[in-house]
Amino acid sequence: MHTAATLSEELLDAVYRCALEPHAWREVMLLLKQSLPSNAQTFYFLHRATRRLQPVCQSGVGSRWLQSFDALYFADDNPWIRLTQRLHQPGVVRTNERLDKHLLTHGALYQSAYYNDWMRPQGFKYTIGNTLLAEGGVVANITLMRPPDMPTFSAAEVRAFEVLSRHMTRALQLALRLERPEACPASIAAFEALPQAVAVVDAQRRLLHANGAMHALLRRCQPLLLHQGEVQASDAGAQARFAAYVAAVRCSVAGQPDVACTPLVLGFAQRQLNLHAMPVVGPMGSSLSTRPTVLLTATEPFGGQALSPAALRQRFGCTPSEARLVQL
């Protein structure tokens, strides 16, 4: 049996380990259950625009209930959604009682389909929650739920949860910073040491960082150039392909590895580039970050110079016919 002081140290240690170890959120949920007894502990993202839930780590909620969550939670009669702009803000601890104070009514939650068709059948009545971060229409929430035969969360528990939430927000902020390579000095130093042209761009292809080789390539303005802070292809047709390529890579997931593995060839004849791109945000950043980033590398075939058929034969052992085919 843990004492309160020992448990608090364990819990804070687990929270800050989440900055480097995403799986540590499972331990946080377990320790939260011990510190603030509850029969469900959840960490999830709410996507307001698409009206969907994205679970990160949860305990006490069955998978079939997760499937029905979106339709009931985002319904118009759910008071949490009616007040989402006001209540889903970092630092605002939410309880059933505080919801009633906002609405100047009693038992507002208990009139909703979300409560009657989702919470009550699972044995949930009392809740306490907080938003750790909110960016671009996405909120990261921690919510605990208790059954009717337990008391609601006390004033002391609410104060403890407020303090703990500030630590969880800092841990999540650290995780996001570590997942954004443009903010990492070690990554920047490694980029500078590479002989290849390397850049980090955001979703709109705005240049966040480029090493010396990439800056030199962009100054030559073909087939890539830098225009008003955005990396662009030098002609309109190529720009459309380049934009689509970066967008596809940025949205790629583990189940679509071929997108990031396929190079994009820009230019023609003696002015040709092979581009490779890969998404570089981690699991937290891909869900919450408003600046998803893409790592872009560019190589010039044969150093950017066309080789004669004789040089191709000598360098690669081609036959005369193969050398002519390669040139074409």
Disulfide bonds with the S-S distance in Angstrom:
none
